Amino acid sequence: MKKTQQYLQRAGTTHPMKGKAAGANDIRMYTWDLIDNCRLDKCECYSVCDFPKTTNMVKADGSPKKCRVMYWYMKGAAEVLFADIDQMNQYTVWRIGMRLLPMYRSLCKLQIAEAGLSSAVYINTRGDISVNQIHKTICSVQESIDRIEARLVRAKGSNLPGRSGLSPVLPFERPEFVPGRRKKKA
């Protein structure tokens, strides 16, 4: 059984134990990757979502199916993060499944909400133009994900996909010269 098939058996459920990873020296996969039910017309991005228009999002009993956007988002994240699971130790697999995947879940929910915004800016009660706070929150979650990934790369025995042999993920370096910005006089 492929490792992605092993994961998909319980993917999106509240059951954190997903099973043993195929060919990974008895590594057990634990993840927190709960997939929410589709909220249909109550969802922030319903007007731009492709799935309710192309897929029946309601079960035979009338209850909503799982959110397809979140399902594919989480499936993609898990496939990338666990691509080299046979080269990871149990600690790294745990951290990815119980720390990184929940962060990606939060990021997905924020991006769904952001997709439903009609504008990135709004005018408050005093008439000031402000940027919607969700953009700052999305950036904050992305930075947290980068920090966790950097720690995992530095941890002994870890090997995140696409990062083997590379230095940890670091924030962008601040350039010495930015066009249009004056240097401060000393």
Beta strands, then each sheet from edge to edge (+ up, - down):
strand 1: 17-20
strand 2: 28-30
strand 3: 121-123
strand 4: 129-131
sheet 1: 1+ 2-
sheet 2: 3+ 4-
end
